[in-house]
Amino acid sequence: MLASERKPQGFDFDLCKRNDWLEKQGLKTLKPWSTGTTICGVVFKDGVVLGADTRSTAGETVADKNCEKIHFMAPNIYCCGAGTAADTENVTGMISSQLELHRFRTGRESRVVTSLTLLKSHLFRYQGYISAALVLGGVDCKGPHLFTVFPHGSTDALPFCTMGSGSLNAMAVYESGYKEDMTKEEAMELTKRAIRAGIFNDLGSGSNVDLCVITADGAEYLRNIDMPNPRTFTAVPAPFKIGSTPVLKSKDLPVPSLETQVTVETTATAMDMS
């Protein structure tokens, strides 16, 4: 191909012009929904503690008060998800199935770095369009590990980390209370305080606190270990008596009777047994 016949290179603005034309025709552009979550994790002397709130939002509406944001990856690995619920659940579920097949193939325990590599490779391929911000933690033959995985595929290995819309509030608690070689009880209490900070200071986070404690002996998933906003009353049905509301008008409509007759004709011939 001659140089003069080459197509010009550069960014194509055709879609931008199309969007402007659609707006002039009265079509409203789609606005992204803000997602709200507080997830975090910390490494202690014998393992890892992961924490998450339980509020699921759809825009400004609370969709679910008690959802699960800590996902199973392997018996020794769990992952907290922030972002779009469908993305976090399906991405972690897909990688979890791949890890299980890998365990069947090798006969060995899954390593945390294997899960990390599979997650970051998949997310990097989509350049952030999969809205899944993750906190990955686990214990393997190399000891306890804690990673953050951003939606575009970058990762960090840290002694404590937070993600989600309430991450700054949780990080303030971690930075003020973290110390090396913490005990299991100290790490659990610090993580509960971090999630509570996100619940009380971030509108997108709320409801209860979930924890997952992972050690060399196994994982313990603690649902609703802390409920900072318990319901203090129960709605009582109003005791309206029959006839309290006057009937202004009534009309009776006959219900037609529908009868269907089905005729079955058998055309099959008997089998010749001779």
C-alpha positions, 0 to 999 in steps of 0.5 A, a space after each residue: 500500500 502506498 503511503 498516500 493511501 494509508 488511513 489517517 491515524 488518531 482518535 476517532 471523535 465520531 461517537 462524541 459527535 453522535 452523542 451530542 446529536 442524540 442529546 440535541 434530539 432530547 435523549 438524556 445521557 446515562 449517569 453512572 450510579 455511585 457505589 458505596 462500600 467499606 472493605 478492609 483487611 489487616 495482617 496479624 501474627 498468625 493470619 489475616 482478618 478481612 472485614 466488610 459492611 453489609 449495605 447494598 445500594 442502587 443509587 440513593 436507594 438501599 437495595 439490601 441491608 444484609 448482603 455478603 461482600 466477603 467472597 469465597 475463593 479457596 478454603 484458605 483464601 477469601 476476597 472482599 469486593 467493592 463496586 458493582 455487585 454483579 462484577 464482584 460476585 462473578 469475577 470472584 466466582 470465576 477465579 474461585 472455580 479456576 482455583 478449584 480446578 487447579 487444586 484438582 490438577 496439582 493436588 496442592 493447596 491454592 496459593 494467594 499469589 495464584 489467585 492474585 495473578 488470575 484476578 489482575 490479569 482478568 481485570 487488566 484485560 478490561 481496563 477498568 470497565 469491570 467495576 470490581 475493587 477487591 481486598 484479597 487475603 489468605 494464608 498459604 505455605 509462605 505465610 499470611 498475605 494481603 493484597 488490594 486489587 484495583 479495577 484496572 488491574 494494579 495491585 499492592 501488597 500491604 500490612 493493612 488496606 481499605 477499599 470502597 467509598 468509606 475507605 478513608 474513614 477505615 484507613 484513619 482507624 487502621 493508621 492510628 491503631 495498627 501495630 506489628 505482631 497483633 494478636 487475633 483478638 486485637 486484629 478483629 477489634 481493630 477491623 470492627 472499628 474500621 468498618 464502623 467508621 465507614 458505616 457511620 461516616 459514609 452514606 454508601 456504607 451501613 448496616 452490620 459488620 462481617 469478618 473473616 479470620 484466616 489462619 493456617 488452621 482454616 478460615 472462619 466467616 463471622 456474619 453480623 459479628 457487630 450490629 451497630 444499628 439494630 432495629 429498636 421497634 417492630 411495625 405493628 399492623 393497624 387494628 382497623 375493624 371491618 366496616 371502618 371505611 365506608 363503601 361508596 359504590 359496588 358493582 358485581 361482574 359475572 365470571 364467565 365459565 370456560 369449558 374446553 373439550 379435548 379429543 384424543 385420537 389414537 392412530 398407532 397400530 398394534 405391534 406385530 408379534 408374529 
